[in-house]
């Protein structure tokens, strides 16, 4: 599924805030109209085998750390005069997931970069048109 989208390589960034506190985010770039429907890019910190096989379970998986979304209008076209070449950028904050899942004692780049290279995973989840009542 993820190979159907043209993504820039997912990258992670860190910045120092308040002296020596590091903040980590995944930066995700994609063409929001490429699939012709709304979707989420779900981000995980784990081995790929640990991601549930059923997409309905992705956002409740213990290794799920966040998502960025593309909202696309219906009607089969790109809608609202958009060309289909619109690159969207989203960010997922990774700090809490790193602390919770990694066992690392620091958010310093020397220890976090190797961890993210090994464990940062993503999947694309299409939005279904299933509605539910508000009862």
OpenMM code with the backbone's topology and positions (N, CA, C; nanometers):
from openmm import Vec3, app, unit

residues = "UNK UNK UNK UNK UNK UNK UNK UNK UNK UNK UNK UNK UNK UNK UNK UNK UNK UNK UNK UNK UNK UNK UNK UNK UNK UNK UNK UNK UNK UNK UNK UNK UNK UNK UNK UNK UNK UNK UNK UNK UNK UNK UNK UNK UNK UNK UNK UNK UNK UNK UNK UNK UNK UNK UNK UNK UNK UNK UNK UNK UNK UNK UNK UNK UNK UNK UNK UNK UNK UNK UNK UNK UNK UNK UNK UNK UNK UNK UNK UNK UNK UNK UNK UNK UNK UNK UNK UNK UNK UNK UNK UNK UNK UNK UNK UNK UNK UNK UNK UNK UNK UNK UNK UNK UNK UNK UNK UNK UNK UNK UNK UNK UNK UNK UNK UNK UNK UNK UNK UNK UNK UNK UNK UNK UNK UNK UNK UNK UNK UNK UNK UNK UNK UNK UNK".split()
positions = [
    Vec3(0.0808, -0.1216, 0.0000),
    Vec3(0.0000, 0.0000, 0.0000),
    Vec3(0.0845, 0.1272, 0.0000),
    Vec3(0.1830, 0.1429, 0.0881),
    Vec3(0.2577, 0.2684, 0.0908),
    Vec3(0.3287, 0.3010, -0.0391),
    Vec3(0.3614, 0.2011, -0.1199),
    Vec3(0.4320, 0.2293, -0.2431),
    Vec3(0.3438, 0.2982, -0.3460),
    Vec3(0.2137, 0.3088, -0.3218),
    Vec3(0.1255, 0.3784, -0.4136),
    Vec3(0.1382, 0.5298, -0.4029),
    Vec3(0.1994, 0.5784, -0.2980),
    Vec3(0.2193, 0.7214, -0.2807),
    Vec3(0.3626, 0.7583, -0.3121),
    Vec3(0.3804, 0.8762, -0.3654),
    Vec3(0.5140, 0.9274, -0.3878),
    Vec3(0.5497, 1.0160, -0.2706),
    Vec3(0.6294, 0.9649, -0.1809),
    Vec3(0.6701, 1.0382, -0.0621),
    Vec3(0.8131, 1.0832, -0.0776),
    Vec3(0.8400, 1.2009, -0.0281),
    Vec3(0.9792, 1.2343, -0.0035),
    Vec3(1.0202, 1.1422, 0.1099),
    Vec3(1.1470, 1.1099, 0.1211),
    Vec3(1.1860, 1.0230, 0.2320),
    Vec3(1.1390, 1.0831, 0.3642),
    Vec3(1.0787, 0.9995, 0.4473),
    Vec3(1.0365, 1.0497, 0.5775),
    Vec3(1.1625, 1.0852, 0.6534),
    Vec3(1.1629, 1.2006, 0.7070),
    Vec3(1.2806, 1.2420, 0.7815),
    Vec3(1.2397, 1.2761, 0.9228),
    Vec3(1.3349, 1.2768, 1.0093),
    Vec3(1.3081, 1.3152, 1.1466),
    Vec3(1.3992, 1.4317, 1.1800),
    Vec3(1.3504, 1.5178, 1.2632),
    Vec3(1.4221, 1.6394, 1.2974),
    Vec3(1.4262, 1.6539, 1.4483),
    Vec3(1.5290, 1.7193, 1.4932),
    Vec3(1.5366, 1.7505, 1.6351),
    Vec3(1.5747, 1.8960, 1.6499),
    Vec3(1.5364, 1.9518, 1.7593),
    Vec3(1.5787, 2.0874, 1.7910),
    Vec3(1.5931, 2.0985, 1.9416),
    Vec3(1.6808, 2.1865, 1.9815),
    Vec3(1.7037, 2.2077, 2.1240),
    Vec3(1.6114, 2.3176, 2.1721),
    Vec3(1.5400, 2.2895, 2.2786),
    Vec3(1.4594, 2.3917, 2.3443),
    Vec3(1.5006, 2.3943, 2.4907),
    Vec3(1.5063, 2.5090, 2.5474),
    Vec3(1.5422, 2.5256, 2.6890),
    Vec3(1.6775, 2.4628, 2.7229),
    Vec3(1.7793, 2.4949, 2.6480),
    Vec3(1.9135, 2.4490, 2.6813),
    Vec3(1.9498, 2.3134, 2.6254),
    Vec3(1.9086, 2.2042, 2.6905),
    Vec3(1.9497, 2.0715, 2.6457),
    Vec3(1.8339, 1.9741, 2.6266),
    Vec3(1.7137, 2.0221, 2.6131),
    Vec3(1.5989, 1.9351, 2.5911),
    Vec3(1.5758, 1.9230, 2.4405),
    Vec3(1.5772, 1.7997, 2.3920),
    Vec3(1.5580, 1.7750, 2.2490),
    Vec3(1.4122, 1.7423, 2.2198),
    Vec3(1.3615, 1.7931, 2.1066),
    Vec3(1.2281, 1.7581, 2.0577),
    Vec3(1.2443, 1.6903, 1.9225),
    Vec3(1.1744, 1.5784, 1.9042),
    Vec3(1.1848, 1.4998, 1.7815),
    Vec3(1.0508, 1.4959, 1.7092),
    Vec3(1.0542, 1.5139, 1.5759),
    Vec3(0.9344, 1.5051, 1.4926),
    Vec3(0.9665, 1.4291, 1.3646),
    Vec3(0.8659, 1.3607, 1.3111),
    Vec3(0.8767, 1.3010, 1.1779),
    Vec3(0.8142, 1.3996, 1.0803),
    Vec3(0.8858, 1.4323, 0.9754),
    Vec3(0.8366, 1.5229, 0.8711),
    Vec3(0.7950, 1.4383, 0.7518),
    Vec3(0.6706, 1.4525, 0.7090),
    Vec3(0.6146, 1.3680, 0.6043),
    Vec3(0.5632, 1.4574, 0.4922),
    Vec3(0.6130, 1.4360, 0.3708),
    Vec3(0.5694, 1.5132, 0.2547),
    Vec3(0.5052, 1.4186, 0.1539),
    Vec3(0.3914, 1.4614, 0.0979),
    Vec3(0.3204, 1.3776, 0.0017),
    Vec3(0.2274, 1.4619, -0.0822),
    Vec3(0.1869, 1.4072, -0.1964),
    Vec3(0.0853, 1.4691, -0.2811),
    Vec3(-0.0501, 1.4266, -0.2243),
    Vec3(-0.1228, 1.5216, -0.1693),
    Vec3(-0.2476, 1.4873, -0.1000),
    Vec3(-0.3554, 1.4331, -0.1918),
    Vec3(-0.3427, 1.4502, -0.3225),
    Vec3(-0.4463, 1.4053, -0.4155),
    Vec3(-0.4093, 1.2767, -0.4890),
    Vec3(-0.2952, 1.2212, -0.4593),
    Vec3(-0.2468, 1.1078, -0.5369),
    Vec3(-0.3356, 0.9843, -0.5276),
    Vec3(-0.3995, 0.9612, -0.4148),
    Vec3(-0.4864, 0.8440, -0.4005),
    Vec3(-0.6305, 0.8728, -0.4394),
    Vec3(-0.6671, 0.9993, -0.4559),
    Vec3(-0.8031, 1.0347, -0.4949),
    Vec3(-0.9035, 1.0218, -0.3817),
    Vec3(-0.8571, 1.0022, -0.2618),
    Vec3(-0.9442, 0.9909, -0.1456),
    Vec3(-0.8670, 1.0385, -0.0231),
    Vec3(-0.9378, 1.0679, 0.0833),
    Vec3(-0.8726, 1.1095, 0.2072),
    Vec3(-0.7982, 0.9911, 0.2687),
    Vec3(-0.6895, 1.0211, 0.3380),
    Vec3(-0.6105, 0.9147, 0.3990),
    Vec3(-0.5286, 0.9704, 0.5147),
    Vec3(-0.4760, 0.8785, 0.5930),
    Vec3(-0.3859, 0.9119, 0.7035),
    Vec3(-0.2537, 0.8408, 0.6794),
    Vec3(-0.1452, 0.9066, 0.7140),
    Vec3(-0.0146, 0.8418, 0.7178),
    Vec3(0.0120, 0.8138, 0.8649),
    Vec3(0.0081, 0.6860, 0.9013),
    Vec3(0.0246, 0.6433, 1.0401),
    Vec3(0.1713, 0.6136, 1.0667),
    Vec3(0.2211, 0.6616, 1.1794),
    Vec3(0.3619, 0.6469, 1.2143),
    Vec3(0.3739, 0.5563, 1.3370),
    Vec3(0.4707, 0.4651, 1.3302),
    Vec3(0.4938, 0.3668, 1.4357),
    Vec3(0.6408, 0.3683, 1.4751),
    Vec3(0.6691, 0.3273, 1.5967),
    Vec3(0.8059, 0.3036, 1.6426),
    Vec3(0.8159, 0.1571, 1.6828),
    Vec3(0.8618, 0.0736, 1.5878),
    Vec3(0.8692, -0.0704, 1.6121),
    Vec3(0.9338, -0.1376, 1.4904),
    Vec3(0.9488, -0.2682, 1.4991),
    Vec3(0.9841, -0.3459, 1.3813),
    Vec3(0.8584, -0.3591, 1.2963),
    Vec3(0.8742, -0.3693, 1.1656),
    Vec3(0.7558, -0.3731, 1.0788),
    Vec3(0.6648, -0.4914, 1.1097),
    Vec3(0.7193, -0.6011, 1.1594),
    Vec3(0.6372, -0.7182, 1.1926),
    Vec3(0.5430, -0.6916, 1.3096),
    Vec3(0.5695, -0.5883, 1.3881),
    Vec3(0.4851, -0.5565, 1.5039),
    Vec3(0.3630, -0.4720, 1.4677),
    Vec3(0.3554, -0.4222, 1.3451),
    Vec3(0.2401, -0.3418, 1.3031),
    Vec3(0.1255, -0.4370, 1.2710),
    Vec3(0.0075, -0.4145, 1.3272),
    Vec3(-0.1047, -0.5050, 1.3002),
    Vec3(-0.1329, -0.5185, 1.1507),
    Vec3(-0.1725, -0.6377, 1.1092),
    Vec3(-0.2024, -0.6607, 0.9674),
    Vec3(-0.3334, -0.5950, 0.9259),
    Vec3(-0.4252, -0.5743, 1.0192),
    Vec3(-0.5540, -0.5112, 0.9900),
    Vec3(-0.5418, -0.3597, 1.0107),
    Vec3(-0.5594, -0.2806, 0.9046),
    Vec3(-0.5491, -0.1349, 0.9174),
    Vec3(-0.6435, -0.0742, 1.0217),
    Vec3(-0.7540, -0.1406, 1.0515),
    Vec3(-0.8463, -0.0889, 1.1537),
    Vec3(-0.7805, -0.0864, 1.2925),
    Vec3(-0.6764, -0.1653, 1.3106),
    Vec3(-0.6085, -0.1725, 1.4398),
    Vec3(-0.4870, -0.0810, 1.4494),
    Vec3(-0.4507, -0.0156, 1.3420),
    Vec3(-0.3270, 0.0624, 1.3417),
    Vec3(-0.3271, 0.1738, 1.4459),
    Vec3(-0.4343, 0.2532, 1.4496),
    Vec3(-0.4326, 0.3704, 1.5368),
    Vec3(-0.4601, 0.3382, 1.6835),
    Vec3(-0.4808, 0.2115, 1.7133),
    Vec3(-0.4920, 0.1701, 1.8529),
    Vec3(-0.3773, 0.0771, 1.8927),
    Vec3(-0.2852, 0.0546, 1.8022),
    Vec3(-0.1696, -0.0317, 1.8317),
    Vec3(-0.0795, 0.0352, 1.9351),
    Vec3(-0.0183, -0.0407, 2.0230),
    Vec3(0.0686, 0.0187, 2.1247),
    Vec3(0.1913, 0.0890, 2.0668),
    Vec3(0.2290, 0.0547, 1.9445),
    Vec3(0.3465, 0.1159, 1.8817),
    Vec3(0.3120, 0.2348, 1.7918),
    Vec3(0.1825, 0.2657, 1.7777),
    Vec3(0.1374, 0.3817, 1.6998),
    Vec3(0.1723, 0.5086, 1.7776),
    Vec3(0.2401, 0.6032, 1.7105),
    Vec3(0.2793, 0.7265, 1.7797),
    Vec3(0.2129, 0.8515, 1.7237),
    Vec3(0.1414, 0.8398, 1.6127),
    Vec3(0.0715, 0.9556, 1.5590),
    Vec3(0.0463, 0.9417, 1.4100),
    Vec3(-0.0216, 1.0425, 1.3549),
    Vec3(-0.0557, 1.0404, 1.2127),
    Vec3(-0.0673, 1.1828, 1.1612),
    Vec3(-0.0515, 1.1950, 1.0323),
    Vec3(-0.0861, 1.3188, 0.9640),
    Vec3(-0.1877, 1.2802, 0.8576),
    Vec3(-0.2748, 1.3735, 0.8214),
    Vec3(-0.3898, 1.3400, 0.7376),
    Vec3(-0.3974, 1.4257, 0.6123),
    Vec3(-0.4551, 1.3665, 0.5090),
    Vec3(-0.4893, 1.4393, 0.3870),
    Vec3(-0.6399, 1.4295, 0.3703),
    Vec3(-0.7051, 1.5429, 0.3630),
    Vec3(-0.8496, 1.5462, 0.3428),
    Vec3(-0.8741, 1.5881, 0.1994),
    Vec3(-0.9360, 1.4980, 0.1241),
    Vec3(-0.9561, 1.5196, -0.0193),
    Vec3(-1.1056, 1.5209, -0.0471),
    Vec3(-1.1502, 1.6195, -0.1248),
    Vec3(-1.2928, 1.6267, -0.1570),
    Vec3(-1.3309, 1.5117, -0.2482),
    Vec3(-1.4586, 1.4707, -0.2396),
    Vec3(-1.5079, 1.3595, -0.3201),
    Vec3(-1.5426, 1.4030, -0.4607),
    Vec3(-1.6033, 1.3143, -0.5360),
    Vec3(-1.6485, 1.3466, -0.6694),
    Vec3(-1.5584, 1.2936, -0.7788),
    Vec3(-1.4560, 1.2197, -0.7428),
    Vec3(-1.3725, 1.1558, -0.8434),
    Vec3(-1.2627, 1.2439, -0.8987),
    Vec3(-1.2756, 1.3755, -0.8868),
    Vec3(-1.1697, 1.4633, -0.9341),
    Vec3(-1.0940, 1.5213, -0.8182),
    Vec3(-1.0133, 1.6181, -0.8468),
    Vec3(-0.9355, 1.6796, -0.7409),
    Vec3(-1.0152, 1.7837, -0.6647),
    Vec3(-1.1220, 1.8328, -0.7231),
    Vec3(-1.2099, 1.9252, -0.6524),
    Vec3(-1.1521, 2.0631, -0.6320),
    Vec3(-1.2369, 2.1608, -0.6303),
    Vec3(-1.2034, 2.2993, -0.6005),
    Vec3(-1.0889, 2.3530, -0.6868),
    Vec3(-1.0748, 2.3047, -0.8079),
    Vec3(-0.9752, 2.3584, -0.9008),
    Vec3(-0.8317, 2.3199, -0.8685),
    Vec3(-0.8106, 2.2193, -0.7845),
    Vec3(-0.6743, 2.1795, -0.7519),
    Vec3(-0.6163, 2.0959, -0.8650),
    Vec3(-0.4882, 2.1053, -0.8841),
    Vec3(-0.4238, 2.0422, -0.9985),
    Vec3(-0.3829, 1.8986, -0.9751),
    Vec3(-0.3750, 1.8554, -0.8523),
    Vec3(-0.3296, 1.7203, -0.8255),
    Vec3(-0.1807, 1.7144, -0.7997),
    Vec3(-0.1123, 1.8242, -0.8101),
    Vec3(0.0317, 1.8274, -0.7867),
    Vec3(0.0626, 1.8984, -0.6551),
    Vec3(-0.0328, 1.9015, -0.5666),
    Vec3(-0.0183, 1.9744, -0.4416),
    Vec3(0.0558, 1.8908, -0.3381),
    Vec3(0.1738, 1.9352, -0.3014),
    Vec3(0.2516, 1.8663, -0.1997),
    Vec3(0.2104, 1.9189, -0.0631),
    Vec3(0.1786, 1.8265, 0.0236),
    Vec3(0.1393, 1.8578, 0.1600),
    Vec3(0.2488, 1.8093, 0.2522),
    Vec3(0.2628, 1.8788, 0.3619),
    Vec3(0.3631, 1.8408, 0.4601),
    Vec3(0.2954, 1.8281, 0.5953),
    Vec3(0.3260, 1.7211, 0.6636),
    Vec3(0.2708, 1.7004, 0.7969),
    Vec3(0.3812, 1.6587, 0.8923),
    Vec3(0.3538, 1.6743, 1.0197),
    Vec3(0.4517, 1.6415, 1.1224),
    Vec3(0.3872, 1.5548, 1.2287),
    Vec3(0.4633, 1.4600, 1.2800),
    Vec3(0.4195, 1.3778, 1.3924),
    Vec3(0.5257, 1.3920, 1.5006),
    Vec3(0.4825, 1.4331, 1.6180),
    Vec3(0.5746, 1.4480, 1.7306),
    Vec3(0.6102, 1.3099, 1.7846),
    Vec3(0.7385, 1.2858, 1.8063),
    Vec3(0.7871, 1.1529, 1.8420),
    Vec3(0.8333, 1.1387, 1.9869),
    Vec3(0.8502, 1.2495, 2.0582),
    Vec3(0.9107, 1.2442, 2.1921),
    Vec3(0.8442, 1.1431, 2.2854),
    Vec3(0.7138, 1.1520, 2.3017),
    Vec3(0.6452, 1.0626, 2.3956),
    Vec3(0.6605, 0.9164, 2.3547),
    Vec3(0.6514, 0.8898, 2.2258),
    Vec3(0.6687, 0.7527, 2.1775),
    Vec3(0.8094, 0.7008, 2.2006),
    Vec3(0.9089, 0.7855, 2.1774),
    Vec3(1.0469, 0.7443, 2.2011),
    Vec3(1.0668, 0.7104, 2.3485),
    Vec3(1.0205, 0.7982, 2.4357),
    Vec3(1.0372, 0.7759, 2.5794),
    Vec3(0.9642, 0.6490, 2.6232),
    Vec3(0.8420, 0.6301, 2.5745),
    Vec3(0.7594, 0.5171, 2.6167),
    Vec3(0.8082, 0.3835, 2.5599),
    Vec3(0.8512, 0.3832, 2.4333),
    Vec3(0.8763, 0.2566, 2.3646),
    Vec3(1.0228, 0.2156, 2.3523),
    Vec3(1.1137, 0.3096, 2.3640),
    Vec3(1.2538, 0.2794, 2.3294),
    Vec3(1.3378, 0.2259, 2.4444),
    Vec3(1.3071, 0.2692, 2.5648),
    Vec3(1.3943, 0.2353, 2.6762),
    Vec3(1.5195, 0.3225, 2.6818),
    Vec3(1.5294, 0.4190, 2.5918),
    Vec3(1.6451, 0.5085, 2.5913),
    Vec3(1.6392, 0.6013, 2.7117),
    Vec3(1.7526, 0.6362, 2.7634),
    Vec3(1.7613, 0.7236, 2.8804),
    Vec3(1.7753, 0.8705, 2.8433),
    Vec3(1.7846, 0.8998, 2.7139),
    Vec3(1.8085, 1.0368, 2.6687),
    Vec3(1.7435, 1.0575, 2.5331),
    Vec3(1.7128, 1.1836, 2.5010),
    Vec3(1.6653, 1.2188, 2.3671),
    Vec3(1.7776, 1.2806, 2.2844),
    Vec3(1.8999, 1.2619, 2.3268),
    Vec3(2.0163, 1.3133, 2.2561),
    Vec3(2.0277, 1.2455, 2.1191),
    Vec3(2.0622, 1.3218, 2.0159),
    Vec3(2.0718, 1.2653, 1.8813),
    Vec3(2.1652, 1.1448, 1.8692),
    Vec3(2.2672, 1.1365, 1.9514),
    Vec3(2.3608, 1.0238, 1.9427),
    Vec3(2.2927, 0.8904, 1.9695),
    Vec3(2.1891, 0.8902, 2.0519),
    Vec3(2.1193, 0.7651, 2.0805),
    Vec3(1.9862, 0.7533, 2.0059),
    Vec3(1.9230, 0.8675, 1.9778),
    Vec3(1.7910, 0.8628, 1.9140),
    Vec3(1.8012, 0.8349, 1.7636),
    Vec3(1.8975, 0.8938, 1.6946),
    Vec3(1.9079, 0.8722, 1.5492),
    Vec3(1.9192, 0.7243, 1.5121),
    Vec3(2.0077, 0.6476, 1.5751),
    Vec3(2.0133, 0.5041, 1.5404),
    Vec3(1.8824, 0.4315, 1.5705),
    Vec3(1.8173, 0.4691, 1.6797),
    Vec3(1.6888, 0.4078, 1.7149),
    Vec3(1.5850, 0.4360, 1.6064),
    Vec3(1.5736, 0.5624, 1.5633),
    Vec3(1.4748, 0.5976, 1.4618),
    Vec3(1.5058, 0.5322, 1.3275),
    Vec3(1.6315, 0.5225, 1.2916),
    Vec3(1.6674, 0.4554, 1.1651),
    Vec3(1.6196, 0.3112, 1.1645),
    Vec3(1.6215, 0.2493, 1.2805),
    Vec3(1.5804, 0.1091, 1.2909),
    Vec3(1.4300, 0.0927, 1.3095),
    Vec3(1.3658, 0.1799, 1.3857),
    Vec3(1.2280, 0.1559, 1.4305),
    Vec3(1.1200, 0.2439, 1.3681),
    Vec3(1.1545, 0.3528, 1.3013),
    Vec3(1.0523, 0.4421, 1.2466),
    Vec3(0.9876, 0.3767, 1.1248),
    Vec3(0.8574, 0.3508, 1.1349),
    Vec3(0.7801, 0.2842, 1.0292),
    Vec3(0.6570, 0.3684, 0.9974),
    Vec3(0.6000, 0.3492, 0.8778),
    Vec3(0.4770, 0.4191, 0.8419),
    Vec3(0.3915, 0.3334, 0.7516),
    Vec3(0.2625, 0.3610, 0.7551),
    Vec3(0.1641, 0.2950, 0.6694),
    Vec3(0.0605, 0.3990, 0.6277),
    Vec3(-0.0023, 0.3752, 0.5124),
    Vec3(-0.1075, 0.4644, 0.4631),
    Vec3(-0.2422, 0.3974, 0.4859),
    Vec3(-0.3322, 0.4717, 0.5480),
    Vec3(-0.4649, 0.4206, 0.5809),
    Vec3(-0.5694, 0.5057, 0.5105),
    Vec3(-0.6379, 0.4459, 0.4119),
    Vec3(-0.7445, 0.5183, 0.3431),
    Vec3(-0.8633, 0.5368, 0.4360),
    Vec3(-0.9316, 0.6491, 0.4193),
    Vec3(-1.0517, 0.6761, 0.4971),
    Vec3(-1.1678, 0.6050, 0.4293),
    Vec3(-1.2438, 0.5304, 0.5076),
    Vec3(-1.3598, 0.4610, 0.4517),
    Vec3(-1.4804, 0.5524, 0.4545),
    Vec3(-1.5804, 0.5171, 0.3790),
    Vec3(-1.7031, 0.5969, 0.3748),
    Vec3(-1.8106, 0.5354, 0.4622),
    Vec3(-1.7679, 0.4677, 0.5665),
    Vec3(-1.8622, 0.4070, 0.6598),
    Vec3(-1.9067, 0.5147, 0.7580),
    Vec3(-2.0356, 0.5282, 0.7738),
    Vec3(-2.0853, 0.6285, 0.8692),
    Vec3(-2.1444, 0.5551, 0.9904),
    Vec3(-2.1529, 0.6278, 1.0970),
    Vec3(-2.2137, 0.5702, 1.2163),
    Vec3(-2.3127, 0.6701, 1.2726),
    Vec3(-2.4093, 0.6174, 1.3439),
    Vec3(-2.5098, 0.7059, 1.4032),
    Vec3(-2.4543, 0.7642, 1.5314),
    Vec3(-2.5158, 0.8718, 1.5767),
    Vec3(-2.4701, 0.9397, 1.6980),
    Vec3(-2.5524, 0.8986, 1.8180),
    Vec3(-2.6145, 0.7833, 1.8102),
    Vec3(-2.7009, 0.7356, 1.9201),
    Vec3(-2.6200, 0.6880, 2.0363),
] * unit.nanometer
topology = app.Topology()
chain = topology.addChain("A")
for resn in residues:
    res = topology.addResidue(resn, chain)
    for name in ("N", "CA", "C"):
        topology.addAtom(name, app.Element.getBySymbol(name[0]), res)
